[in-house]
Amino acid sequence: HLLLNSIAQRKLDMTFTELDPQLHAPIAAIITEDNPSMSWPFILNFFAGLCCLTACMEHIATYIPAVRSKSGLLAYELGAIPPLLCLCYFGFPEYLNTVYEDRIFGYNAAAQHIAEIMAAYQCWNTAASMLYTKVDPAALAHHIVSGFTAFAAANHYVHGYTAYCFGVFESSSLWLIAINIFKLFPELQTRFGSVYSAIRNVFAVHFLVIRIVLLAPFSYHFLYDVVVIASQAHLHPWPRVPMAVLLGVCCLFLTLLQLVWARVIIRGVLKVVWPRKEHQD
């Protein structure tokens, strides 16, 4: 209920931003870029909804003998699906159909909505990963940095890059969830081996296209915009320039992290395509 109500309310807010400001001035003053603090009710509601959903799924799983021992991990994986689907649903159309005049400081209602979902999702993801999984420093750093950029976008930064970075980018995680569920229950790998192999192959291709091939022009344009803004610092009010530079650093970090993960994926693919021959004495 919290998840659906949050999304429905923000969709209503996005509709209001398109109304004639002369006729609907009181409403527009509350929900447009003039008041970024209005993001917090949505983010907190969405976060609370994810927490409740995860807790309910974990509780239900404890009554199923086949998954009882891994109920927390299963709830964590399944709990990530609704926010990821929301990000894809809003992110892909926005990425394909919208052209931005000011990619760093411009405002867009759809991008604002995507950023708020991502901020709530990363808050939940950070907390849940520490609660249910063995902490991976790289993954934890990814959650924290992504969460920071999402909160920055929710305060009206980098709207021109939000649809790709938070919407399109995160679509590969859906395949990863399926892979993780197969790993949680090895018997599924035995029973549905061909399905598991197909999902792994699709994930590898999807990851490399979305997070590596498309990432190159994204990172170039993002960092170029940051350099231009830094060179014209006197034209921008505080704290726009420091925030843009900090977000540029985050972009570099996340880009390098994707390259590290891509290397792991490519090595895995090569092992399947060209397996090493085992030499026996």
BALOBA-1460 file (C-alpha; in Angstrom, 3 decimals):
// residues 281
<rec num="1" residu="h" x="0.000" y="0.000" z="0.000"/>
<rec num="2" residu="l" x="2.810" y="2.434" z="0.875"/>
<rec num="3" residu="l" x="4.644" y="1.685" z="-2.378"/>
<rec num="4" residu="l" x="1.603" y="2.073" z="-4.628"/>
<rec num="5" residu="n" x="0.315" y="5.126" z="-2.783"/>
<rec num="6" residu="s" x="3.727" y="6.824" z="-3.043"/>
<rec num="7" residu="i" x="3.947" y="6.194" z="-6.781"/>
<rec num="8" residu="a" x="0.362" y="7.270" z="-7.415"/>
<rec num="9" residu="q" x="0.845" y="10.505" z="-5.460"/>
<rec num="10" residu="r" x="4.059" y="11.401" z="-7.260"/>
<rec num="11" residu="k" x="2.442" y="10.650" z="-10.635"/>
<rec num="12" residu="l" x="-0.284" y="13.097" z="-9.612"/>
<rec num="13" residu="d" x="2.384" y="15.631" z="-8.656"/>
<rec num="14" residu="m" x="4.070" y="15.216" z="-12.057"/>
<rec num="15" residu="t" x="0.735" y="15.980" z="-13.714"/>
<rec num="16" residu="f" x="0.343" y="19.144" z="-11.657"/>
<rec num="17" residu="t" x="3.724" y="20.462" z="-12.805"/>
<rec num="18" residu="e" x="2.368" y="20.544" z="-16.357"/>
<rec num="19" residu="l" x="-0.623" y="22.746" z="-15.446"/>
<rec num="20" residu="d" x="-0.867" y="26.450" z="-16.171"/>
<rec num="21" residu="p" x="1.055" y="28.125" z="-13.317"/>
<rec num="22" residu="q" x="-1.256" y="31.131" z="-13.491"/>
<rec num="23" residu="l" x="-4.303" y="28.977" z="-12.783"/>
<rec num="24" residu="h" x="-2.721" y="26.589" z="-10.298"/>
<rec num="25" residu="a" x="-0.085" y="28.735" z="-8.582"/>
<rec num="26" residu="p" x="-0.627" y="27.391" z="-5.022"/>
<rec num="27" residu="i" x="-0.207" y="23.779" z="-6.152"/>
<rec num="28" residu="a" x="2.764" y="24.469" z="-8.441"/>
<rec num="29" residu="a" x="4.579" y="26.373" z="-5.694"/>
<rec num="30" residu="i" x="4.436" y="23.292" z="-3.475"/>
<rec num="31" residu="i" x="5.498" y="20.518" z="-5.825"/>
<rec num="32" residu="t" x="7.822" y="22.028" z="-8.435"/>
<rec num="33" residu="e" x="11.531" y="22.738" z="-8.346"/>
<rec num="34" residu="d" x="10.981" y="25.662" z="-5.978"/>
<rec num="35" residu="n" x="10.659" y="23.261" z="-3.056"/>
<rec num="36" residu="p" x="12.909" y="20.179" z="-3.188"/>
<rec num="37" residu="s" x="12.086" y="19.322" z="0.426"/>
<rec num="38" residu="m" x="8.788" y="17.910" z="-0.849"/>
<rec num="39" residu="s" x="10.800" y="14.882" z="-2.012"/>
<rec num="40" residu="w" x="11.171" y="13.579" z="1.538"/>
<rec num="41" residu="p" x="7.591" y="12.329" z="2.115"/>
<rec num="42" residu="f" x="7.749" y="10.244" z="-1.045"/>
<rec num="43" residu="i" x="11.242" y="8.886" z="-0.310"/>
<rec num="44" residu="l" x="10.353" y="7.964" z="3.279"/>
<rec num="45" residu="n" x="7.064" y="6.339" z="2.237"/>
<rec num="46" residu="f" x="8.731" y="4.335" z="-0.506"/>
<rec num="47" residu="f" x="11.544" y="3.264" z="1.829"/>
<rec num="48" residu="a" x="9.047" y="2.225" z="4.502"/>
<rec num="49" residu="g" x="7.055" y="0.297" z="1.912"/>
<rec num="50" residu="l" x="10.140" y="-1.633" z="0.823"/>
<rec num="51" residu="c" x="11.025" y="-2.454" z="4.425"/>
<rec num="52" residu="c" x="7.507" y="-3.700" z="5.146"/>
<rec num="53" residu="l" x="7.409" y="-5.712" z="1.926"/>
<rec num="54" residu="t" x="10.756" y="-7.375" z="2.696"/>
<rec num="55" residu="a" x="9.749" y="-8.181" z="6.274"/>
<rec num="56" residu="c" x="6.438" y="-9.693" z="5.116"/>
<rec num="57" residu="m" x="8.109" y="-11.842" z="2.458"/>
<rec num="58" residu="e" x="10.704" y="-13.063" z="4.944"/>
<rec num="59" residu="h" x="7.951" y="-13.948" z="7.417"/>
<rec num="60" residu="i" x="5.956" y="-15.818" z="4.759"/>
<rec num="61" residu="a" x="9.062" y="-17.683" z="3.577"/>
<rec num="62" residu="t" x="9.638" y="-19.074" z="7.069"/>
<rec num="63" residu="y" x="6.451" y="-21.136" z="6.622"/>
<rec num="64" residu="i" x="7.779" y="-22.769" z="3.430"/>
<rec num="65" residu="p" x="10.129" y="-25.622" z="4.352"/>
<rec num="66" residu="a" x="12.043" y="-25.539" z="1.064"/>
<rec num="67" residu="v" x="13.169" y="-21.924" z="1.535"/>
<rec num="68" residu="r" x="12.939" y="-21.488" z="5.314"/>
<rec num="69" residu="s" x="16.696" y="-21.599" z="5.913"/>
<rec num="70" residu="k" x="17.291" y="-18.821" z="3.374"/>
<rec num="71" residu="s" x="14.161" y="-16.762" z="3.921"/>
<rec num="72" residu="g" x="16.047" y="-13.525" z="4.603"/>
<rec num="73" residu="l" x="18.233" y="-13.729" z="1.500"/>
<rec num="74" residu="l" x="15.251" y="-14.649" z="-0.663"/>
<rec num="75" residu="a" x="13.213" y="-11.731" z="0.710"/>
<rec num="76" residu="y" x="16.139" y="-9.400" z="0.011"/>
<rec num="77" residu="e" x="16.383" y="-10.517" z="-3.606"/>
<rec num="78" residu="l" x="12.636" y="-10.395" z="-4.243"/>
<rec num="79" residu="g" x="12.264" y="-7.088" z="-2.422"/>
<rec num="80" residu="a" x="14.514" y="-5.381" z="-4.966"/>
<rec num="81" residu="i" x="12.249" y="-6.263" z="-7.906"/>
<rec num="82" residu="p" x="9.443" y="-3.653" z="-7.393"/>
<rec num="83" residu="p" x="11.738" y="-0.593" z="-7.211"/>
<rec num="84" residu="l" x="13.838" y="-1.834" z="-10.126"/>
<rec num="85" residu="l" x="10.720" y="-2.319" z="-12.244"/>
<rec num="86" residu="c" x="9.590" y="1.197" z="-11.320"/>
<rec num="87" residu="l" x="12.980" y="2.629" z="-12.311"/>
<rec num="88" residu="c" x="12.870" y="0.821" z="-15.649"/>
<rec num="89" residu="y" x="9.252" y="1.821" z="-16.278"/>
<rec num="90" residu="f" x="9.966" y="5.518" z="-15.804"/>
<rec num="91" residu="g" x="13.595" y="5.516" z="-16.939"/>
<rec num="92" residu="f" x="13.498" y="3.967" z="-20.404"/>
<rec num="93" residu="p" x="10.828" y="6.273" z="-21.937"/>
<rec num="94" residu="e" x="12.472" y="9.314" z="-20.396"/>
<rec num="95" residu="y" x="15.905" y="8.296" z="-21.702"/>
<rec num="96" residu="l" x="14.635" y="7.626" z="-25.235"/>
<rec num="97" residu="n" x="12.261" y="10.562" z="-25.673"/>
<rec num="98" residu="t" x="13.603" y="13.567" z="-23.767"/>
<rec num="99" residu="v" x="16.264" y="16.097" z="-24.760"/>
<rec num="100" residu="y" x="17.645" y="18.337" z="-22.004"/>
<rec num="101" residu="e" x="18.946" y="21.864" z="-22.448"/>
<rec num="102" residu="d" x="20.729" y="21.920" z="-19.088"/>
<rec num="103" residu="r" x="21.781" y="18.403" z="-18.098"/>
<rec num="104" residu="i" x="23.335" y="19.320" z="-14.750"/>
<rec num="105" residu="f" x="21.143" y="22.061" z="-13.280"/>
<rec num="106" residu="g" x="17.938" y="21.804" z="-15.321"/>
<rec num="107" residu="y" x="14.679" y="20.512" z="-13.829"/>
<rec num="108" residu="n" x="12.473" y="17.707" z="-15.163"/>
<rec num="109" residu="a" x="9.495" y="16.216" z="-13.286"/>
<rec num="110" residu="a" x="10.029" y="12.659" z="-14.572"/>
<rec num="111" residu="a" x="13.734" y="12.755" z="-13.706"/>
<rec num="112" residu="q" x="12.823" y="14.054" z="-10.256"/>
<rec num="113" residu="h" x="10.487" y="11.103" z="-9.762"/>
<rec num="114" residu="i" x="13.154" y="8.611" z="-10.885"/>
<rec num="115" residu="a" x="15.691" y="10.169" z="-8.514"/>
<rec num="116" residu="e" x="13.314" y="9.899" z="-5.559"/>
<rec num="117" residu="i" x="12.633" y="6.213" z="-6.256"/>
<rec num="118" residu="m" x="16.369" y="5.567" z="-6.571"/>
<rec num="119" residu="a" x="17.126" y="7.407" z="-3.322"/>
<rec num="120" residu="a" x="14.586" y="5.313" z="-1.405"/>
<rec num="121" residu="y" x="15.758" y="2.118" z="-3.101"/>
<rec num="122" residu="q" x="19.426" y="2.686" z="-2.268"/>
<rec num="123" residu="c" x="18.616" y="3.489" z="1.353"/>
<rec num="124" residu="w" x="16.754" y="0.194" z="1.589"/>
<rec num="125" residu="n" x="19.412" y="-1.643" z="-0.426"/>
<rec num="126" residu="t" x="22.238" y="-0.439" z="1.819"/>
<rec num="127" residu="a" x="20.437" y="-1.410" z="5.024"/>
<rec num="128" residu="a" x="19.117" y="-4.734" z="3.706"/>
<rec num="129" residu="s" x="22.448" y="-5.819" z="2.220"/>
<rec num="130" residu="m" x="24.147" y="-5.295" z="5.581"/>
<rec num="131" residu="l" x="21.322" y="-7.147" z="7.367"/>
<rec num="132" residu="y" x="20.926" y="-10.154" z="5.055"/>
<rec num="133" residu="t" x="24.222" y="-10.632" z="3.203"/>
<rec num="134" residu="k" x="27.926" y="-10.836" z="3.853"/>
<rec num="135" residu="v" x="29.156" y="-7.281" z="3.398"/>
<rec num="136" residu="d" x="31.004" y="-6.773" z="0.110"/>
<rec num="137" residu="p" x="32.995" y="-3.495" z="0.361"/>
<rec num="138" residu="a" x="32.698" y="-2.784" z="-3.377"/>
<rec num="139" residu="a" x="28.943" y="-3.391" z="-3.449"/>
<rec num="140" residu="l" x="28.427" y="-1.373" z="-0.262"/>
<rec num="141" residu="a" x="30.434" y="1.525" z="-1.687"/>
<rec num="142" residu="h" x="28.323" y="1.309" z="-4.849"/>
<rec num="143" residu="h" x="25.096" y="1.516" z="-2.823"/>
<rec num="144" residu="i" x="26.334" y="4.512" z="-0.809"/>
<rec num="145" residu="v" x="27.692" y="6.493" z="-3.761"/>
<rec num="146" residu="s" x="24.626" y="5.719" z="-5.866"/>
<rec num="147" residu="g" x="22.420" y="6.784" z="-2.973"/>
<rec num="148" residu="f" x="24.305" y="10.055" z="-2.643"/>
<rec num="149" residu="t" x="23.914" y="10.832" z="-6.354"/>
<rec num="150" residu="a" x="20.230" y="9.924" z="-6.141"/>
<rec num="151" residu="f" x="19.668" y="12.334" z="-3.247"/>
<rec num="152" residu="a" x="21.582" y="15.000" z="-5.197"/>
<rec num="153" residu="a" x="19.318" y="14.392" z="-8.187"/>
<rec num="154" residu="a" x="16.281" y="14.566" z="-5.893"/>
<rec num="155" residu="n" x="17.512" y="18.055" z="-5.006"/>
<rec num="156" residu="h" x="17.519" y="19.004" z="-8.686"/>
<rec num="157" residu="y" x="21.013" y="18.150" z="-9.879"/>
<rec num="158" residu="v" x="21.948" y="16.067" z="-12.967"/>
<rec num="159" residu="h" x="18.363" y="15.582" z="-14.177"/>
<rec num="160" residu="g" x="19.711" y="15.256" z="-17.701"/>
<rec num="161" residu="y" x="21.530" y="12.067" z="-16.716"/>
<rec num="162" residu="t" x="19.048" y="10.613" z="-14.250"/>
<rec num="163" residu="a" x="16.995" y="8.506" z="-16.670"/>
<rec num="164" residu="y" x="20.013" y="6.585" z="-17.907"/>
<rec num="165" residu="c" x="21.963" y="6.417" z="-14.663"/>
<rec num="166" residu="f" x="19.068" y="5.300" z="-12.454"/>
<rec num="167" residu="g" x="16.585" y="3.854" z="-14.940"/>
<rec num="168" residu="v" x="18.322" y="2.188" z="-17.870"/>
<rec num="169" residu="f" x="21.472" y="1.420" z="-15.883"/>
<rec num="170" residu="e" x="19.671" y="-0.542" z="-13.169"/>
<rec num="171" residu="s" x="17.779" y="-2.782" z="-15.599"/>
<rec num="172" residu="s" x="20.648" y="-5.289" z="-15.647"/>
<rec num="173" residu="s" x="20.115" y="-5.886" z="-11.928"/>
<rec num="174" residu="l" x="16.873" y="-7.755" z="-12.681"/>
<rec num="175" residu="w" x="18.830" y="-10.516" z="-14.411"/>
<rec num="176" residu="l" x="21.309" y="-10.563" z="-11.535"/>
<rec num="177" residu="i" x="18.477" y="-11.179" z="-9.075"/>
<rec num="178" residu="a" x="17.410" y="-14.245" z="-11.057"/>
<rec num="179" residu="i" x="21.008" y="-15.516" z="-11.048"/>
<rec num="180" residu="n" x="21.301" y="-14.978" z="-7.290"/>
<rec num="181" residu="i" x="18.096" y="-16.917" z="-6.655"/>
<rec num="182" residu="f" x="19.463" y="-19.844" z="-8.663"/>
<rec num="183" residu="k" x="22.646" y="-19.659" z="-6.574"/>
<rec num="184" residu="l" x="20.608" y="-19.641" z="-3.369"/>
<rec num="185" residu="f" x="18.965" y="-22.916" z="-4.353"/>
<rec num="186" residu="p" x="21.424" y="-25.154" z="-6.248"/>
<rec num="187" residu="e" x="18.675" y="-27.664" z="-6.931"/>
<rec num="188" residu="l" x="17.184" y="-25.127" z="-9.323"/>
<rec num="189" residu="q" x="20.433" y="-25.120" z="-11.287"/>
<rec num="190" residu="t" x="20.236" y="-28.889" z="-11.577"/>
<rec num="191" residu="r" x="16.582" y="-28.934" z="-12.582"/>
<rec num="192" residu="f" x="16.607" y="-25.885" z="-14.858"/>
<rec num="193" residu="g" x="20.222" y="-25.823" z="-16.024"/>
<rec num="194" residu="s" x="19.460" y="-24.541" z="-19.512"/>
<rec num="195" residu="v" x="17.344" y="-21.685" z="-18.113"/>
<rec num="196" residu="y" x="20.107" y="-20.756" z="-15.689"/>
<rec num="197" residu="s" x="22.704" y="-20.707" z="-18.479"/>
<rec num="198" residu="a" x="20.437" y="-18.591" z="-20.688"/>
<rec num="199" residu="i" x="19.857" y="-16.048" z="-17.899"/>
<rec num="200" residu="r" x="23.598" y="-15.798" z="-17.246"/>
<rec num="201" residu="n" x="24.275" y="-15.205" z="-20.942"/>
<rec num="202" residu="v" x="21.562" y="-12.563" z="-21.228"/>
<rec num="203" residu="f" x="22.864" y="-10.849" z="-18.101"/>
<rec num="204" residu="a" x="26.424" y="-10.763" z="-19.452"/>
<rec num="205" residu="v" x="25.341" y="-9.217" z="-22.761"/>
<rec num="206" residu="h" x="22.908" y="-6.814" z="-21.077"/>
<rec num="207" residu="f" x="25.514" y="-5.676" z="-18.550"/>
<rec num="208" residu="l" x="28.223" y="-5.099" z="-21.135"/>
<rec num="209" residu="v" x="25.909" y="-3.150" z="-23.457"/>
<rec num="210" residu="i" x="24.091" y="-1.069" z="-20.825"/>
<rec num="211" residu="r" x="26.881" y="-0.547" z="-18.314"/>
<rec num="212" residu="i" x="29.973" y="-0.464" z="-20.522"/>
<rec num="213" residu="v" x="29.159" y="0.412" z="-24.158"/>
<rec num="214" residu="l" x="26.544" y="3.068" z="-23.323"/>
<rec num="215" residu="l" x="28.491" y="4.170" z="-20.281"/>
<rec num="216" residu="a" x="31.410" y="5.520" z="-22.317"/>
<rec num="217" residu="p" x="29.534" y="8.433" z="-23.978"/>
<rec num="218" residu="f" x="27.545" y="9.001" z="-20.784"/>
<rec num="219" residu="s" x="30.688" y="9.436" z="-18.674"/>
<rec num="220" residu="y" x="32.347" y="11.584" z="-21.331"/>
<rec num="221" residu="h" x="29.427" y="14.021" z="-21.566"/>
<rec num="222" residu="f" x="28.954" y="14.083" z="-17.799"/>
<rec num="223" residu="l" x="32.597" y="14.866" z="-17.063"/>
<rec num="224" residu="y" x="32.718" y="17.375" z="-19.921"/>
<rec num="225" residu="d" x="29.755" y="19.225" z="-18.424"/>
<rec num="226" residu="v" x="31.449" y="19.234" z="-15.011"/>
<rec num="227" residu="v" x="34.678" y="20.666" z="-16.470"/>
<rec num="228" residu="v" x="32.744" y="23.405" z="-18.287"/>
<rec num="229" residu="i" x="30.854" y="24.294" z="-15.106"/>
<rec num="230" residu="a" x="34.071" y="24.377" z="-13.052"/>
<rec num="231" residu="s" x="35.710" y="26.659" z="-15.631"/>
<rec num="232" residu="q" x="32.748" y="29.042" z="-15.339"/>
<rec num="233" residu="a" x="32.425" y="28.903" z="-11.568"/>
<rec num="234" residu="h" x="31.815" y="32.636" z="-11.300"/>
<rec num="235" residu="l" x="28.546" y="32.244" z="-13.216"/>
<rec num="236" residu="h" x="26.965" y="29.785" z="-10.782"/>
<rec num="237" residu="p" x="25.653" y="30.386" z="-7.250"/>
<rec num="238" residu="w" x="26.869" y="28.398" z="-4.258"/>
<rec num="239" residu="p" x="26.885" y="25.395" z="-3.887"/>
<rec num="240" residu="r" x="26.299" y="24.377" z="-7.484"/>
<rec num="241" residu="v" x="29.916" y="24.153" z="-8.605"/>
<rec num="242" residu="p" x="31.237" y="22.091" z="-5.631"/>
<rec num="243" residu="m" x="28.277" y="19.726" z="-5.982"/>
<rec num="244" residu="a" x="28.881" y="19.314" z="-9.717"/>
<rec num="245" residu="v" x="32.558" y="18.525" z="-9.092"/>
<rec num="246" residu="l" x="31.677" y="16.060" z="-6.324"/>
<rec num="247" residu="l" x="29.170" y="14.347" z="-8.600"/>
<rec num="248" residu="g" x="31.879" y="14.161" z="-11.247"/>
<rec num="249" residu="v" x="34.090" y="12.304" z="-8.764"/>
<rec num="250" residu="c" x="31.185" y="9.945" z="-8.043"/>
<rec num="251" residu="c" x="30.800" y="9.371" z="-11.772"/>
<rec num="252" residu="l" x="34.479" y="8.435" z="-12.072"/>
<rec num="253" residu="f" x="34.246" y="6.042" z="-9.125"/>
<rec num="254" residu="l" x="31.114" y="4.308" z="-10.413"/>
<rec num="255" residu="t" x="32.582" y="4.066" z="-13.918"/>
<rec num="256" residu="l" x="35.739" y="2.384" z="-12.620"/>
<rec num="257" residu="l" x="33.614" y="0.016" z="-10.529"/>
<rec num="258" residu="q" x="31.626" y="-1.028" z="-13.602"/>
<rec num="259" residu="l" x="34.883" y="-1.748" z="-15.430"/>
<rec num="260" residu="v" x="36.058" y="-3.957" z="-12.557"/>
<rec num="261" residu="w" x="32.789" y="-5.905" z="-12.606"/>
<rec num="262" residu="a" x="32.843" y="-6.099" z="-16.407"/>
<rec num="263" residu="r" x="36.293" y="-7.693" z="-16.207"/>
<rec num="264" residu="v" x="34.889" y="-10.388" z="-13.917"/>
<rec num="265" residu="i" x="31.987" y="-11.023" z="-16.309"/>
<rec num="266" residu="i" x="34.229" y="-11.181" z="-19.373"/>
<rec num="267" residu="r" x="36.560" y="-13.636" z="-17.646"/>
<rec num="268" residu="g" x="33.553" y="-15.801" z="-16.793"/>
<rec num="269" residu="v" x="32.359" y="-15.726" z="-20.396"/>
<rec num="270" residu="l" x="35.822" y="-16.640" z="-21.677"/>
<rec num="271" residu="k" x="35.968" y="-19.608" z="-19.318"/>
<rec num="272" residu="v" x="32.746" y="-20.922" z="-20.859"/>
<rec num="273" residu="v" x="33.704" y="-20.207" z="-24.477"/>
<rec num="274" residu="w" x="37.328" y="-21.323" z="-24.221"/>
<rec num="275" residu="p" x="37.629" y="-23.609" z="-21.192"/>
<rec num="276" residu="r" x="41.153" y="-24.413" z="-20.105"/>
<rec num="277" residu="k" x="42.222" y="-27.984" z="-20.531"/>
<rec num="278" residu="e" x="43.172" y="-29.681" z="-17.326"/>
<rec num="279" residu="h" x="46.538" y="-31.353" z="-17.582"/>
<rec num="280" residu="q" x="46.898" y="-34.549" z="-15.613"/>
<rec num="281" residu="d" x="50.220" y="-36.117" z="-14.662"/>
